[in-house]
Amino acid sequence: IEQMTKEAKGTLILRIDDCDGTRTRPEFIEHIFTTLDWFGIQWQEGPRNAQEFPKFSQTARKQYYFQKLEALKDRIYACSCSRKEIGEGIYSGTCREKKLEFVPGSHALRLRIDDPNLAKTFGDVVLWRKDDGPAYQWASVIDDLDSKVTCIVRGEDLKDSSELQKHIASLLTPEGFG
């Protein structure tokens, strides 16, 4: 990763996605730093250790992410559906035309996906969760655009997610991720 960054004359950024409070625990954060240290990976931007992590927390930027939703106001809608109502499949757009008034803590905000390939894989995606916080997809795209990220290293298991994030970025700025 470091060699690839040098060859591209880039900056290696460490970002720890912590929007999902149920999956973010201090011991997990500490383990990330222990593992990166063990591998000898050096990054130029981001927290240097677990104690410094709170200054970089996505959770602390909740209001900022919410304000950024304004850019998609014509493409998002409130959804009252529960996971139980949706089931295991792709969200069918039940609330798309209901014109529900968004109530934080009671509704999610979904992005209408018109691209047929993405719609088949994701349906209309949640950008703001029903528990009143930014979804992973939304916070990641905003952070990537703010940092002018052009290359992301991820596992193969996140390939579809990367395609969705590129689509969301293209809705926010014509050049997307550059």
C-alpha positions in Angstrom: 0.0 0.0 0.0 2.8 2.4 0.9 4.7 1.7 -2.3 1.6 2.2 -4.4 0.9 5.5 -2.6 4.5 6.7 -3.3 4.3 5.8 -6.9 1.1 7.7 -7.3 2.6 10.7 -5.4 -0.3 10.4 -3.1 -1.1 10.6 0.6 -1.9 7.5 2.6 -4.9 8.3 4.9 -6.1 6.1 7.7 -9.9 6.5 8.3 -11.7 4.4 10.8 -15.4 4.3 10.0 -17.3 4.5 13.3 -20.8 5.5 12.4 -22.2 2.2 13.5 -22.0 2.5 17.3 -22.9 -1.1 18.0 -19.8 -2.3 16.1 -17.4 0.4 17.2 -15.7 -0.4 20.5 -12.4 0.9 22.1 -10.8 -2.6 21.9 -11.5 -2.8 18.2 -10.0 0.6 17.6 -6.9 -0.4 19.6 -6.6 -3.6 17.6 -6.5 -1.6 14.3 -3.5 0.3 15.5 -1.8 -2.8 16.9 -2.2 -4.6 13.6 -1.0 -1.7 11.5 2.0 -1.3 13.7 2.7 -5.0 13.4 2.6 -4.8 9.6 4.8 -1.6 9.8 2.3 0.4 7.7 2.9 4.1 7.9 0.2 6.7 7.0 0.4 10.4 6.6 -3.0 11.5 7.6 -5.5 10.3 10.2 -5.2 9.4 13.9 -1.8 8.2 15.1 -3.2 6.0 17.9 -6.4 5.1 19.7 -6.1 8.0 22.1 -6.0 10.4 19.2 -8.9 8.7 17.3 -11.8 10.8 18.8 -10.5 13.8 16.9 -11.1 11.9 13.7 -14.4 10.2 14.6 -17.2 10.2 12.1 -19.7 10.1 14.9 -18.5 13.6 15.9 -19.3 14.9 12.4 -22.9 13.8 12.4 -24.4 17.3 11.8 -22.0 17.9 9.0 -23.1 14.7 7.2 -26.7 15.6 7.7 -26.2 19.1 6.2 -24.5 17.5 3.2 -27.8 15.6 2.4 -29.2 19.0 1.2 -27.3 18.4 -2.1 -29.5 15.4 -2.8 -32.8 16.7 -1.5 -34.6 16.0 -4.8 -33.4 12.4 -4.8 -33.9 11.3 -1.2 -37.1 10.5 0.7 -38.2 9.5 4.2 -38.8 5.8 4.8 -40.7 4.3 7.7 -40.1 0.6 6.8 -38.4 -1.6 9.4 -35.9 -4.3 8.5 -38.6 -6.9 9.4 -41.0 -5.3 6.9 -38.3 -5.3 4.2 -37.2 -8.8 4.9 -34.1 -10.4 3.3 -34.5 -9.0 -0.2 -33.7 -5.7 -1.9 -35.8 -2.8 -0.7 -38.7 -2.4 -3.2 -39.3 1.4 -2.8 -42.4 1.0 -0.7 -42.1 4.6 0.7 -40.8 6.2 -2.5 -44.1 7.9 -3.4 -45.6 8.3 0.1 -44.0 11.8 0.7 -43.5 11.1 4.4 -42.2 14.0 6.5 -38.7 13.0 7.8 -38.7 12.6 11.6 -35.2 11.9 12.9 -35.2 8.8 15.0 -38.4 7.5 13.3 -37.5 7.5 9.6 -34.5 6.6 7.4 -33.6 8.7 4.4 -33.2 6.7 1.2 -31.6 7.6 -2.0 -33.6 6.8 -5.1 -31.4 4.6 -7.3 -32.3 4.9 -11.0 -29.3 3.0 -12.4 -30.7 -0.5 -13.2 -27.6 -2.4 -12.3 -27.2 -0.7 -8.9 -31.0 -0.9 -8.2 -30.8 -4.7 -8.8 -28.0 -5.0 -6.3 -29.0 -2.4 -3.7 -32.5 -1.0 -4.3 -32.9 2.5 -2.9 -30.2 2.8 -0.3 -30.3 4.3 3.2 -28.1 7.4 3.5 -29.5 8.4 7.0 -30.4 5.6 9.3 -33.6 5.2 11.3 -31.6 5.6 14.5 -30.7 9.1 13.4 -27.2 8.8 12.2 -25.3 8.7 8.8 -25.1 5.4 7.0 -21.7 4.0 6.2 -22.2 4.6 2.5 -23.0 8.3 3.0 -20.3 9.1 5.6 -17.6 7.3 3.5 -18.5 9.2 0.3 -18.5 12.6 2.0 -15.2 11.9 3.7 -13.6 10.6 0.4 -14.8 13.7 -1.5 -13.6 16.0 1.3 -10.2 14.3 1.3 -10.0 14.3 -2.5 -9.5 10.5 -2.5 -8.8 9.0 -5.9 -7.8 5.4 -4.9 -9.3 3.2 -2.2 -7.8 -0.1 -1.1 -10.5 -2.6 0.0 -11.2 -6.2 0.1 -13.1 -7.9 -2.8 -16.1 -8.2 -0.6 -16.6 -4.5 -0.9 -16.5 -4.2 -4.7 -20.3 -3.7 -5.0 -20.2 -1.1 -2.2 -17.4 0.7 -4.1 -19.6 1.0 -7.2 -22.4 2.4 -5.2 -20.2 4.9 -3.6 -18.8 6.0 -6.9 -22.4 6.5 -8.1 -23.3 8.6 -5.0 -20.1 10.7 -5.5 -21.1 11.4 -9.2 -24.5 12.7 -7.9 -22.7 15.2 -5.7 -20.0 16.4 -8.0 -19.5 15.9 -11.8 -16.0 14.6 -11.4 -17.0 12.1 -8.7 -13.8 10.7 -7.2 -11.6 12.2 -9.9 
